[in-house]
Amino acid sequence: MAIGIGVNSWVWTSPFTTESLGLITKAAKMGFDSFEIPLEDPTHVRASEVKAALQANKLRPLVCGAFGPSRDLTHEDSKFRVESLQYIRAAVEFCEAIGAKILCGPMYSAVGKRRQVSAEQKKREWDLAVTGLRDAGRIASDHGVVLAIEPLNRFETDLINTCEQCVRLVRDIGSDAVRIHLDTFHMNIEENSIYDAIKLAGSSLAHVHACECNRGAPGSGQVQWKDLARGLKEIGYSGDAVIESFTPECKAIAAAAAIWRPLARTQDELASNGVKFLKTLLNN
């Protein structure tokens, strides 16, 4: 089965709302197979209209979680852990409503939470992440959704930076509904070998973000793309490879992702060049 090539709407806008549905048509015309919605606020979107737009354009739906400071399963204050699970539940219900089978992202902790902590505190936070994601896994399983857990680079989290750590986390959680999501942008920073990381994830790999080293168009930078393709082929991966980038025009998300300059002449060019490159790379 061919690997689907998808695009995250953060390439063009933030937040994604019901008024952003024209991006789905744009993505379909560019030749994408799937469309990933970053669900910053579940109240911003009407699931029925999103589903109708996706079906009309024959795009497979995917959902990406957004984990700001108050969405932190490792927070010492239980109210934030409760809020995190409430958000994950809402995101899973949105997935079910639009027909998405994957909810991806670094849902163990808040993005940007990076500190030097003691081994004892690290263990406490690890255990909180395991406990919270077991609960989240039960929620996801009840709705027919898989949670795909994403390692982030060292500048964005201090908990899960590598595939090896993510494999251990998923093993500790012990749920068929909790698997692994790998992103080549983060892998390019943290992994010794993209190929080895893909092979280590193996059958637990549920989702891939195919992103260039500088968040530009895939194929325009230094990511070891042939290693990605070889690894995915050898493990029999048949999910989606999604371009996730950000526009400097959306100041809040650009600041969060450290996008200080345009990464292509236009965002449309970034997406269009990326889909052509990935289709040739992964499906030939």
C-alpha positions as YAML, in Angstrom:
chain: A
units: angstrom
residues:
- id: 1
  name: MET
  ca: [0.00, 0.00, 0.00]
- id: 2
  name: ALA
  ca: [1.33, 3.45, -0.95]
- id: 3
  name: ILE
  ca: [2.32, 5.92, 1.73]
- id: 4
  name: GLY
  ca: [-0.12, 8.83, 1.78]
- id: 5
  name: ILE
  ca: [1.39, 12.31, 1.48]
- id: 6
  name: GLY
  ca: [-0.32, 14.86, 3.69]
- id: 7
  name: VAL
  ca: [-0.06, 18.48, 4.75]
- id: 8
  name: ASN
  ca: [-0.71, 20.20, 8.06]
- id: 9
  name: SER
  ca: [-2.74, 23.40, 7.83]
- id: 10
  name: TRP
  ca: [-0.10, 25.21, 9.93]
- id: 11
  name: VAL
  ca: [1.72, 25.59, 6.60]
- id: 12
  name: TRP
  ca: [-0.78, 28.36, 5.85]
- id: 13
  name: THR
  ca: [-2.62, 29.45, 8.97]
- id: 14
  name: SER
  ca: [-3.12, 29.32, 12.73]
- id: 15
  name: PRO
  ca: [-5.53, 28.58, 14.24]
- id: 16
  name: PHE
  ca: [-7.48, 26.30, 11.91]
- id: 17
  name: THR
  ca: [-11.17, 27.24, 12.08]
- id: 18
  name: THR
  ca: [-14.30, 26.45, 10.10]
- id: 19
  name: GLU
  ca: [-13.42, 29.52, 8.02]
- id: 20
  name: SER
  ca: [-10.20, 27.76, 6.94]
- id: 21
  name: LEU
  ca: [-11.97, 25.01, 4.99]
- id: 22
  name: GLY
  ca: [-10.77, 26.40, 1.65]
- id: 23
  name: LEU
  ca: [-7.32, 25.06, 2.52]
- id: 24
  name: ILE
  ca: [-8.68, 21.54, 2.16]
- id: 25
  name: THR
  ca: [-9.62, 22.23, -1.46]
- id: 26
  name: LYS
  ca: [-6.23, 23.84, -2.05]
- id: 27
  name: ALA
  ca: [-4.43, 20.79, -0.65]
- id: 28
  name: ALA
  ca: [-6.44, 18.42, -2.83]
- id: 29
  name: LYS
  ca: [-5.65, 20.42, -5.97]
- id: 30
  name: MET
  ca: [-1.94, 20.24, -5.10]
- id: 31
  name: GLY
  ca: [-2.13, 16.45, -5.08]
- id: 32
  name: PHE
  ca: [-2.08, 15.66, -1.36]
- id: 33
  name: ASP
  ca: [-3.71, 12.47, -0.11]
- id: 34
  name: SER
  ca: [-4.42, 13.55, 3.46]
- id: 35
  name: PHE
  ca: [-5.00, 16.73, 5.45]
- id: 36
  name: GLU
  ca: [-3.87, 17.21, 9.03]
- id: 37
  name: ILE
  ca: [-5.80, 19.58, 11.27]
- id: 38
  name: PRO
  ca: [-3.98, 21.05, 14.27]
- id: 39
  name: LEU
  ca: [-6.75, 21.30, 16.84]
- id: 40
  name: GLU
  ca: [-5.68, 24.32, 18.85]
- id: 41
  name: ASP
  ca: [-9.19, 24.91, 20.20]
- id: 42
  name: PRO
  ca: [-11.96, 22.34, 19.60]
- id: 43
  name: THR
  ca: [-14.57, 25.13, 19.70]
- id: 44
  name: HIS
  ca: [-13.02, 26.75, 16.60]
- id: 45
  name: VAL
  ca: [-14.24, 24.06, 14.22]
- id: 46
  name: ARG
  ca: [-17.54, 22.43, 13.36]
- id: 47
  name: ALA
  ca: [-16.81, 18.77, 12.79]
- id: 48
  name: SER
  ca: [-19.69, 18.19, 10.39]
- id: 49
  name: GLU
  ca: [-18.47, 20.89, 8.00]
- id: 50
  name: VAL
  ca: [-14.87, 19.72, 8.22]
- id: 51
  name: LYS
  ca: [-15.92, 16.15, 7.45]
- id: 52
  name: ALA
  ca: [-18.00, 17.27, 4.48]
- id: 53
  name: ALA
  ca: [-15.10, 19.29, 3.03]
- id: 54
  name: LEU
  ca: [-12.67, 16.41, 3.45]
- id: 55
  name: GLN
  ca: [-15.05, 13.94, 1.84]
- id: 56
  name: ALA
  ca: [-15.81, 16.31, -1.04]
- id: 57
  name: ASN
  ca: [-12.09, 16.58, -1.76]
- id: 58
  name: LYS
  ca: [-11.34, 12.90, -1.11]
- id: 59
  name: LEU
  ca: [-8.69, 13.66, 1.53]
- id: 60
  name: ARG
  ca: [-7.98, 11.35, 4.46]
- id: 61
  name: PRO
  ca: [-8.41, 13.20, 7.78]
- id: 62
  name: LEU
  ca: [-5.67, 13.42, 10.43]
- id: 63
  name: VAL
  ca: [-5.57, 15.45, 13.64]
- id: 64
  name: CYS
  ca: [-2.59, 16.98, 15.41]
- id: 65
  name: GLY
  ca: [-2.80, 18.01, 19.06]
- id: 66
  name: ALA
  ca: [-1.62, 21.39, 20.34]
- id: 67
  name: PHE
  ca: [-0.03, 21.22, 23.77]
- id: 68
  name: GLY
  ca: [0.47, 24.61, 25.37]
- id: 69
  name: PRO
  ca: [1.42, 25.30, 29.02]
- id: 70
  name: SER
  ca: [-1.91, 24.23, 30.49]
- id: 71
  name: ARG
  ca: [-1.97, 20.92, 28.59]
- id: 72
  name: ASP
  ca: [0.66, 19.04, 30.53]
- id: 73
  name: LEU
  ca: [0.16, 15.50, 31.81]
- id: 74
  name: THR
  ca: [3.36, 15.84, 33.88]
- id: 75
  name: HIS
  ca: [2.35, 19.04, 35.70]
- id: 76
  name: GLU
  ca: [2.67, 18.91, 39.49]
- id: 77
  name: ASP
  ca: [-0.76, 20.53, 39.81]
- id: 78
  name: SER
  ca: [-3.45, 17.94, 39.13]
- id: 79
  name: LYS
  ca: [-5.85, 20.51, 37.66]
- id: 80
  name: PHE
  ca: [-3.57, 20.84, 34.63]
- id: 81
  name: ARG
  ca: [-3.39, 17.08, 34.24]
- id: 82
  name: VAL
  ca: [-7.18, 16.95, 34.33]
- id: 83
  name: GLU
  ca: [-7.37, 19.76, 31.77]
- id: 84
  name: SER
  ca: [-4.95, 17.85, 29.54]
- id: 85
  name: LEU
  ca: [-7.10, 14.73, 29.58]
- id: 86
  name: GLN
  ca: [-10.21, 16.81, 28.93]
- id: 87
  name: TYR
  ca: [-8.53, 18.30, 25.87]
- id: 88
  name: ILE
  ca: [-7.35, 14.90, 24.63]
- id: 89
  name: ARG
  ca: [-10.88, 13.55, 25.06]
- id: 90
  name: ALA
  ca: [-12.28, 16.47, 23.04]
- id: 91
  name: ALA
  ca: [-9.64, 15.92, 20.35]
- id: 92
  name: VAL
  ca: [-10.39, 12.19, 20.19]
- id: 93
  name: GLU
  ca: [-14.11, 12.90, 19.89]
- id: 94
  name: PHE
  ca: [-13.35, 15.35, 17.08]
- id: 95
  name: CYS
  ca: [-11.29, 12.64, 15.37]
- id: 96
  name: GLU
  ca: [-14.19, 10.22, 15.57]
- id: 97
  name: ALA
  ca: [-16.62, 12.83, 14.27]
- id: 98
  name: ILE
  ca: [-14.57, 13.56, 11.12]
- id: 99
  name: GLY
  ca: [-13.39, 9.98, 10.58]
- id: 100
  name: ALA
  ca: [-9.74, 10.48, 11.59]
- id: 101
  name: LYS
  ca: [-7.96, 7.42, 12.95]
- id: 102
  name: ILE
  ca: [-4.81, 9.22, 14.20]
- id: 103
  name: LEU
  ca: [-4.35, 11.90, 16.86]
- id: 104
  name: CYS
  ca: [-0.67, 12.80, 16.87]
- id: 105
  name: GLY
  ca: [1.65, 15.04, 18.85]
- id: 106
  name: PRO
  ca: [3.76, 15.36, 22.02]
- id: 107
  name: MET
  ca: [0.84, 14.80, 24.35]
- id: 108
  name: TYR
  ca: [2.95, 13.72, 27.33]
- id: 109
  name: SER
  ca: [3.90, 17.28, 28.32]
- id: 110
  name: ALA
  ca: [3.68, 20.95, 27.37]
- id: 111
  name: VAL
  ca: [5.75, 22.07, 24.38]
- id: 112
  name: GLY
  ca: [8.55, 24.34, 25.55]
- id: 113
  name: LYS
  ca: [8.90, 22.69, 28.95]
- id: 114
  name: ARG
  ca: [12.66, 22.16, 29.12]
- id: 115
  name: ARG
  ca: [14.66, 22.27, 32.33]
- id: 116
  name: GLN
  ca: [17.56, 20.61, 34.08]
- id: 117
  name: VAL
  ca: [15.84, 18.42, 36.67]
- id: 118
  name: SER
  ca: [16.93, 15.74, 39.11]
- id: 119
  name: ALA
  ca: [16.65, 12.07, 38.30]
- id: 120
  name: GLU
  ca: [13.95, 11.80, 40.97]
- id: 121
  name: GLN
  ca: [11.84, 14.54, 39.39]
- id: 122
  name: LYS
  ca: [12.36, 13.10, 35.94]
- id: 123
  name: LYS
  ca: [11.08, 9.75, 37.22]
- id: 124
  name: ARG
  ca: [8.01, 11.42, 38.81]
- id: 125
  name: GLU
  ca: [7.19, 13.18, 35.56]
- id: 126
  name: TRP
  ca: [7.76, 10.04, 33.51]
- id: 127
  name: ASP
  ca: [5.36, 8.13, 35.77]
- id: 128
  name: LEU
  ca: [2.77, 10.92, 35.48]
- id: 129
  name: ALA
  ca: [3.06, 10.79, 31.69]
- id: 130
  name: VAL
  ca: [2.61, 7.01, 31.70]
- id: 131
  name: THR
  ca: [-0.43, 7.22, 33.98]
- id: 132
  name: GLY
  ca: [-2.02, 10.02, 31.99]
- id: 133
  name: LEU
  ca: [-1.43, 8.39, 28.64]
- id: 134
  name: ARG
  ca: [-2.84, 5.09, 29.87]
- id: 135
  name: ASP
  ca: [-6.04, 6.97, 30.65]
- id: 136
  name: ALA
  ca: [-5.85, 8.75, 27.30]
- id: 137
  name: GLY
  ca: [-5.28, 5.42, 25.57]
- id: 138
  name: ARG
  ca: [-8.47, 4.03, 27.06]
- id: 139
  name: ILE
  ca: [-10.37, 7.08, 25.82]
- id: 140
  name: ALA
  ca: [-8.86, 6.73, 22.34]
- id: 141
  name: SER
  ca: [-9.58, 3.01, 22.18]
- id: 142
  name: ASP
  ca: [-13.23, 3.61, 23.03]
- id: 143
  name: HIS
  ca: [-13.49, 5.93, 20.01]
- id: 144
  name: GLY
  ca: [-11.46, 3.89, 17.53]
- id: 145
  name: VAL
  ca: [-8.54, 6.33, 17.50]
- id: 146
  name: VAL
  ca: [-4.78, 5.75, 17.86]
- id: 147
  name: LEU
  ca: [-2.65, 8.21, 19.82]
- id: 148
  name: ALA
  ca: [0.69, 8.71, 18.06]
- id: 149
  name: ILE
  ca: [3.26, 10.05, 20.54]
- id: 150
  name: GLU
  ca: [5.91, 12.41, 19.15]
- id: 151
  name: PRO
  ca: [9.43, 12.94, 20.48]
- id: 152
  name: LEU
  ca: [10.54, 16.58, 20.25]
- id: 153
  name: ASN
  ca: [14.01, 18.04, 20.09]
- id: 154
  name: ARG
  ca: [15.86, 19.20, 23.21]
- id: 155
  name: PHE
  ca: [14.86, 22.83, 22.71]
- id: 156
  name: GLU
  ca: [11.15, 21.97, 22.97]
- id: 157
  name: THR
  ca: [11.00, 19.32, 25.71]
- id: 158
  name: ASP
  ca: [13.23, 17.65, 28.28]
- id: 159
  name: LEU
  ca: [11.18, 14.44, 28.55]
- id: 160
  name: ILE
  ca: [11.04, 12.58, 25.21]
- id: 161
  name: ASN
  ca: [13.68, 13.54, 22.63]
- id: 162
  name: THR
  ca: [14.47, 10.27, 20.84]
- id: 163
  name: CYS
  ca: [12.73, 7.28, 19.33]
- id: 164
  name: GLU
  ca: [14.40, 5.06, 21.91]
- id: 165
  name: GLN
  ca: [12.80, 7.06, 24.74]
- id: 166
  name: CYS
  ca: [9.44, 7.00, 22.96]
- id: 167
  name: VAL
  ca: [9.63, 3.23, 22.50]
- id: 168
  name: ARG
  ca: [10.22, 2.87, 26.23]
- id: 169
  name: LEU
  ca: [7.35, 5.23, 27.06]
- id: 170
  name: VAL
  ca: [4.93, 3.37, 24.79]
- id: 171
  name: ARG
  ca: [6.07, 0.06, 26.25]
- id: 172
  name: ASP
  ca: [5.45, 1.33, 29.79]
- id: 173
  name: ILE
  ca: [1.97, 2.56, 28.80]
- id: 174
  name: GLY
  ca: [1.11, -0.83, 27.36]
- id: 175
  name: SER
  ca: [-1.89, 0.14, 25.22]
- id: 176
  name: ASP
  ca: [-2.59, -0.91, 21.63]
- id: 177
  name: ALA
  ca: [-4.11, 2.56, 21.16]
- id: 178
  name: VAL
  ca: [-0.83, 4.35, 21.99]
- id: 179
  name: ARG
  ca: [1.89, 4.18, 19.35]
- id: 180
  name: ILE
  ca: [4.75, 6.29, 17.94]
- id: 181
  name: HIS
  ca: [4.95, 9.40, 15.77]
- id: 182
  name: LEU
  ca: [8.33, 10.41, 14.31]
- id: 183
  name: ASP
  ca: [9.16, 13.81, 12.79]
- id: 184
  name: THR
  ca: [12.24, 14.21, 10.59]
- id: 185
  name: PHE
  ca: [12.79, 17.79, 11.80]
- id: 186
  name: HIS
  ca: [13.29, 16.58, 15.37]
- id: 187
  name: MET
  ca: [15.05, 13.39, 14.26]
- id: 188
  name: ASN
  ca: [17.57, 15.46, 12.28]
- id: 189
  name: ILE
  ca: [18.59, 17.08, 15.58]
- id: 190
  name: GLU
  ca: [18.38, 14.17, 18.02]
- id: 191
  name: GLU
  ca: [18.91, 10.87, 16.23]
- id: 192
  name: ASN
  ca: [22.27, 9.46, 15.16]
- id: 193
  name: SER
  ca: [20.48, 7.79, 12.25]
- id: 194
  name: ILE
  ca: [17.00, 8.40, 10.86]
- id: 195
  name: TYR
  ca: [17.08, 4.92, 9.36]
- id: 196
  name: ASP
  ca: [17.94, 3.27, 12.70]
- id: 197
  name: ALA
  ca: [15.19, 5.23, 14.47]
- id: 198
  name: ILE
  ca: [12.58, 4.12, 11.93]
- id: 199
  name: LYS
  ca: [13.70, 0.52, 12.28]
- id: 200
  name: LEU
  ca: [13.59, 0.77, 16.09]
- id: 201
  name: ALA
  ca: [10.01, 2.07, 16.00]
- id: 202
  name: GLY
  ca: [9.06, -0.76, 13.64]
- id: 203
  name: SER
  ca: [5.45, -1.83, 13.74]
- id: 204
  name: SER
  ca: [4.74, 0.69, 16.52]
- id: 205
  name: LEU
  ca: [5.20, 3.57, 14.07]
- id: 206
  name: ALA
  ca: [1.75, 5.02, 13.44]
- id: 207
  name: HIS
  ca: [2.53, 8.44, 11.94]
- id: 208
  name: VAL
  ca: [5.33, 10.41, 10.27]
- id: 209
  name: HIS
  ca: [5.97, 14.11, 9.81]
- id: 210
  name: ALA
  ca: [8.22, 14.60, 6.78]
- id: 211
  name: CYS
  ca: [9.82, 17.97, 7.50]
- id: 212
  name: GLU
  ca: [13.01, 19.58, 6.29]
- id: 213
  name: CYS
  ca: [15.84, 20.49, 8.68]
- id: 214
  name: ASN
  ca: [14.81, 24.17, 8.59]
- id: 215
  name: ARG
  ca: [11.05, 23.58, 8.16]
- id: 216
  name: GLY
  ca: [11.30, 24.48, 4.49]
- id: 217
  name: ALA
  ca: [10.07, 22.32, 1.61]
- id: 218
  name: PRO
  ca: [11.06, 18.66, 2.01]
- id: 219
  name: GLY
  ca: [14.01, 17.92, -0.25]
- id: 220
  name: SER
  ca: [15.48, 21.42, -0.03]
- id: 221
  name: GLY
  ca: [17.79, 20.85, 2.93]
- id: 222
  name: GLN
  ca: [19.98, 18.35, 4.75]
- id: 223
  name: VAL
  ca: [17.57, 15.68, 6.02]
- id: 224
  name: GLN
  ca: [18.71, 12.17, 5.03]
- id: 225
  name: TRP
  ca: [15.62, 11.47, 2.95]
- id: 226
  name: LYS
  ca: [16.87, 8.25, 1.36]
- id: 227
  name: ASP
  ca: [17.38, 6.80, 4.85]
- id: 228
  name: LEU
  ca: [13.78, 7.71, 5.72]
- id: 229
  name: ALA
  ca: [12.46, 6.05, 2.57]
- id: 230
  name: ARG
  ca: [14.57, 2.92, 3.09]
- id: 231
  name: GLY
  ca: [13.50, 2.57, 6.71]
- id: 232
  name: LEU
  ca: [9.80, 3.04, 5.98]
- id: 233
  name: LYS
  ca: [9.93, 0.52, 3.16]
- id: 234
  name: GLU
  ca: [11.69, -2.09, 5.29]
- id: 235
  name: ILE
  ca: [9.18, -1.86, 8.16]
- id: 236
  name: GLY
  ca: [6.23, -1.95, 5.75]
- id: 237
  name: TYR
  ca: [4.92, 1.45, 6.80]
- id: 238
  name: SER
  ca: [1.63, 2.29, 5.08]
- id: 239
  name: GLY
  ca: [0.47, 5.36, 7.00]
- id: 240
  name: ASP
  ca: [0.89, 9.01, 6.07]
- id: 241
  name: ALA
  ca: [3.94, 11.24, 5.74]
- id: 242
  name: VAL
  ca: [2.80, 14.79, 6.48]
- id: 243
  name: ILE
  ca: [4.50, 18.11, 5.78]
- id: 244
  name: GLU
  ca: [4.39, 20.27, 8.90]
- id: 245
  name: SER
  ca: [5.68, 23.80, 8.51]
- id: 246
  name: PHE
  ca: [4.63, 27.25, 9.67]
- id: 247
  name: THR
  ca: [4.05, 30.63, 8.13]
- id: 248
  name: PRO
  ca: [5.80, 33.70, 9.55]
- id: 249
  name: GLU
  ca: [2.59, 35.62, 8.81]
- id: 250
  name: CYS
  ca: [0.92, 34.01, 11.85]
- id: 251
  name: LYS
  ca: [2.89, 35.73, 14.59]
- id: 252
  name: ALA
  ca: [1.90, 33.55, 17.55]
- id: 253
  name: ILE
  ca: [2.67, 30.20, 15.94]
- id: 254
  name: ALA
  ca: [5.78, 31.62, 14.22]
- id: 255
  name: ALA
  ca: [7.14, 32.74, 17.57]
- id: 256
  name: ALA
  ca: [6.37, 29.38, 19.18]
- id: 257
  name: ALA
  ca: [8.13, 27.50, 16.35]
- id: 258
  name: ALA
  ca: [10.96, 30.07, 15.98]
- id: 259
  name: ILE
  ca: [10.11, 30.90, 12.36]
- id: 260
  name: TRP
  ca: [11.89, 34.21, 11.88]
- id: 261
  name: ARG
  ca: [12.02, 34.35, 8.07]
- id: 262
  name: PRO
  ca: [10.15, 33.00, 5.04]
- id: 263
  name: LEU
  ca: [11.13, 29.40, 4.26]
- id: 264
  name: ALA
  ca: [10.06, 29.56, 0.60]
- id: 265
  name: ARG
  ca: [8.94, 32.27, -1.81]
- id: 266
  name: THR
  ca: [5.36, 31.39, -0.86]
- id: 267
  name: GLN
  ca: [3.71, 28.86, 1.42]
- id: 268
  name: ASP
  ca: [1.96, 27.39, -1.62]
- id: 269
  name: GLU
  ca: [5.35, 26.81, -3.23]
- id: 270
  name: LEU
  ca: [6.63, 25.11, -0.08]
- id: 271
  name: ALA
  ca: [3.67, 22.73, -0.05]
- id: 272
  name: SER
  ca: [3.63, 22.12, -3.80]
- id: 273
  name: ASN
  ca: [7.36, 21.37, -4.03]
- id: 274
  name: GLY
  ca: [7.13, 19.20, -0.93]
- id: 275
  name: VAL
  ca: [4.33, 16.97, -2.15]
- id: 276
  name: LYS
  ca: [6.07, 16.38, -5.48]
- id: 277
  name: PHE
  ca: [9.34, 15.47, -3.77]
- id: 278
  name: LEU
  ca: [7.74, 13.13, -1.21]
- id: 279
  name: LYS
  ca: [5.58, 11.30, -3.75]
- id: 280
  name: THR
  ca: [8.66, 10.57, -5.84]
- id: 281
  name: LEU
  ca: [10.74, 9.63, -2.81]
- id: 282
  name: LEU
  ca: [8.29, 7.37, -1.01]
- id: 283
  name: ASN
  ca: [6.14, 5.82, -3.68]
- id: 284
  name: ASN
  ca: [8.51, 5.03, -6.56]
...
